[in-house]
Amino acid sequence: MLEKLLPGAAHVQNLHPMVVHFPLALLPAALFVYAVAWVAGRETWAWAALWMLVMGSLGAVVAAASGLYVEDGVMIAESVKAHLLEPHERLMLTTTGIALVSSAWALLTRPWPRRGRAVFVALMVAMVVVMVYGADFGARMVYDYNAAGNACSQPIEFTK
């Protein structure tokens, strides 16, 4: 049934690559909309950014949980796991943590802090930077070493 509905899903080892795109899109969008709200002085935009931040944070939790769940079954060489998967995991768990802290802060001070706003935005910038760096490790696993699919019958050894 899933193969008929989503034929591409038949080619992935797990669903992690299919859920990561929500936080990858929503968290930077939240930062962007918060920045625009700050510059334009539009609190309605900050409310939109809050929703993006909360939904992106929830998506990050789902993505992190799915990644941790399938980690041991990813069919890549041990050297690739050491050089790509482990840094990817650390950076994305850090991203998830920062997203949750940012969401909690924004929810407590809805739609975002009046005091410490520059620190809040700086925290979100750090979150996006860490996320982009971590996502790069994930992309290398997927595209360089086929970590999400079945395009090759055996893992490829990691080379620098």
C-alpha positions as CSV (number, residue, x, y, z in Angstrom):
1,M,0.0,0.0,0.0
2,L,2.7,2.5,1.0
3,E,4.7,1.6,-2.1
4,K,1.7,2.4,-4.3
5,L,1.0,5.7,-2.5
6,L,4.6,6.8,-2.1
7,P,6.7,4.7,-4.6
8,G,9.9,6.6,-3.6
9,A,9.5,5.3,0.0
10,A,10.1,1.8,-1.2
11,H,13.7,2.8,-1.8
12,V,14.6,4.1,1.7
13,Q,15.9,1.9,4.5
14,N,13.9,3.9,7.0
15,L,11.5,6.9,7.3
16,H,14.1,9.3,8.9
17,P,15.0,11.0,5.6
18,M,11.3,11.6,4.9
19,V,10.6,13.5,8.2
20,V,13.8,15.6,8.4
21,H,12.5,18.1,5.9
22,F,9.9,19.6,8.2
23,P,12.4,21.0,10.8
24,L,14.9,21.8,8.1
25,A,12.3,24.1,6.5
26,L,10.4,25.4,9.5
27,L,13.3,26.4,11.9
28,P,15.1,28.7,9.4
29,A,11.7,30.1,8.3
30,A,10.9,30.9,11.9
31,L,14.2,32.8,12.3
32,F,13.6,34.7,9.1
33,V,10.1,35.7,10.1
34,Y,11.1,36.7,13.6
35,A,13.9,38.9,12.1
36,V,11.4,40.5,9.7
37,A,8.9,41.0,12.6
38,W,11.6,42.7,14.6
39,V,12.7,45.0,11.8
40,A,9.2,45.8,10.7
41,G,7.8,46.0,14.3
42,R,5.0,43.6,13.4
43,E,3.9,41.4,16.3
44,T,1.5,39.5,14.0
45,W,4.5,38.2,12.1
46,A,6.1,37.2,15.4
47,W,3.0,35.1,16.1
48,A,3.5,33.3,12.7
49,A,7.2,32.8,13.6
50,L,6.2,31.3,16.9
51,W,4.0,28.7,15.2
52,M,6.8,27.9,12.8
53,L,9.3,27.5,15.7
54,V,7.0,25.3,17.7
55,M,6.1,23.1,14.7
56,G,9.8,23.0,13.6
57,S,10.8,22.0,17.1
58,L,8.2,19.2,17.2
59,G,9.4,18.1,13.8
60,A,13.0,18.1,15.1
61,V,12.0,15.8,18.0
62,V,10.3,13.4,15.5
63,A,13.4,13.5,13.2
64,A,15.8,13.0,16.1
65,A,13.7,10.1,17.5
66,S,13.5,8.4,14.1
67,G,17.2,8.9,13.5
68,L,18.1,7.4,16.9
69,Y,15.7,4.5,16.4
70,V,17.2,3.5,13.1
71,E,20.9,4.4,13.8
72,D,22.1,0.8,14.3
73,G,20.5,-0.4,11.1
74,V,22.0,2.1,8.7
75,M,24.0,0.1,6.3
76,I,27.2,2.1,6.0
77,A,30.8,1.3,6.7
78,E,32.0,1.8,10.3
79,S,34.4,4.5,9.1
80,V,31.5,6.4,7.6
81,K,29.5,6.1,10.8
82,A,32.5,7.5,12.8
83,H,33.2,10.4,10.4
84,L,29.7,11.3,9.3
85,L,26.9,9.7,11.4
86,E,28.3,10.5,14.8
87,P,28.9,14.2,14.1
88,H,25.5,14.4,12.4
89,E,23.9,12.9,15.4
90,R,25.6,15.2,17.9
91,L,24.9,18.3,15.8
92,M,21.2,17.5,15.2
93,L,20.6,16.6,18.8
94,T,22.1,20.0,19.7
95,T,19.8,21.6,17.2
96,T,16.8,19.9,18.7
97,G,17.8,21.0,22.2
98,I,18.2,24.6,21.1
99,A,14.9,24.5,19.2
100,L,13.1,23.2,22.3
101,V,14.7,25.8,24.5
102,S,13.8,28.5,22.0
103,S,10.3,27.3,21.8
104,A,9.8,27.2,25.5
105,W,11.2,30.7,25.8
106,A,9.0,32.0,23.1
107,L,5.9,30.2,24.5
108,L,6.6,31.7,27.9
109,T,6.9,35.2,26.6
110,R,4.5,34.9,23.6
111,P,5.1,35.5,20.9
112,W,8.7,36.1,21.8
113,P,10.8,37.8,24.5
114,R,10.5,41.6,24.8
115,R,13.6,41.6,27.1
116,G,16.6,39.7,25.8
117,R,15.3,39.7,22.2
118,A,18.8,40.0,20.7
119,V,19.9,37.0,22.7
120,F,16.8,35.0,21.6
121,V,17.5,35.8,17.9
122,A,21.2,35.0,18.4
123,L,20.3,31.7,19.9
124,M,18.1,31.0,16.9
125,V,20.9,32.0,14.5
126,A,23.2,29.5,16.4
127,M,20.5,26.9,16.1
128,V,20.2,27.3,12.3
129,V,24.0,27.3,11.8
130,V,24.4,24.1,13.9
131,M,21.5,22.6,11.9
132,V,22.9,23.4,8.5
133,Y,26.3,22.0,9.5
134,G,24.7,18.8,10.9
135,A,22.4,18.5,7.9
136,D,25.5,18.6,5.6
137,F,26.8,15.5,7.4
138,G,23.5,13.8,6.8
139,A,23.4,14.7,3.2
140,R,26.9,13.3,2.7
141,M,25.7,10.0,4.2
142,V,22.7,9.9,1.9
143,Y,24.2,11.1,-1.3
144,D,27.9,10.0,-1.0
145,Y,27.4,6.7,0.8
146,N,23.7,5.8,0.1
147,A,22.7,5.7,3.8
148,A,19.0,6.1,3.0
149,G,18.6,3.8,0.1
150,N,19.4,0.5,-1.7
151,A,21.3,1.8,-4.7
152,C,24.3,-0.3,-4.0
153,S,24.6,-3.8,-2.5
154,Q,27.4,-3.0,0.0
155,P,28.6,0.0,2.0
156,I,31.3,2.2,0.5
157,E,34.3,2.9,2.7
158,F,34.7,6.4,3.9
159,T,37.5,8.5,2.3
160,K,38.5,12.0,3.2
